[in-house]
Amino acid sequence: AMMVENLNAGYGLFSPIRDPVELGLRDLLEKSIDFVEECVAGQLALREPIVGLEFLDALMATDAESPLQIVSLNHDTLIETHLSAHDISDGFVSLSSDAEEFDPEDFESARPFRVRLLKLHGSINWFRYRIANSPNDRILKVLSKDRNHIKGANGEDLFQPLNRLLLAGTTNKELAYGSGVFIELMYQFQKRLKETSLLIVSGYGFADKGINNRLWAWLDTLPENRLIVLHNNIDDLRRNAKPSFCSNMDRHKNSGKFVIMDKWMCDCSLDDLKRELRFATKESAND
């Protein structure tokens, strides 16, 4: 009760411009979450120039036919902006000049996309909207700077967004993976893992149990599956990752399946990557 009283006082119970409204604990917590998400979005707003993603360009140049498969846990829009000159599939299709709408069928499209992007934790420009005179919510990626005045496919006005669609925090993520838009994203992640034998990871701290479990299961599925981790401080990574990271790294250290490179992606070249893979293969053969 005291917490609710304090939050109401801090949130604006005595607003000078409107009648005071006392909120319940659930409403206060929801508004607190909204505030945190707005702060996150503000900090991650796009800033120019974008640097450090040249490695993605090099990967694309190695194969002009197959799409580059990218899975991101970031909420910002750096990757899609950097690769905007290419045709990108991210699960959204055109709705209007203001927005694109989430459509899982886009993942199965036969169009020759150059980039297939999965943003497993959502994005700062994803919102849940309610359409006027409709009981159904819509998941939109907003292209307009004014998210509160979005037009639909037929020029109809949309209500203001109900909430952003991004996962922040720790314990809530694993639960969220099983509902809404995120269950489809995780399904696509699992599907793409089955289609690859080489996974390059950079910038991930291996602290997400839901992601980790899928990675370890994939690594053990086939002998040719290999995981390359790019990180400039492996000791720091070992300290802060979930225990499963260290146990799997130690378990596979002599097999050539779990490769560690002490560089971030922004400092890594394809030659570095190939050299490390050859060395790991040679070491595993000697053992």
Disulfide bonds with the S-S distance in Angstrom:
none
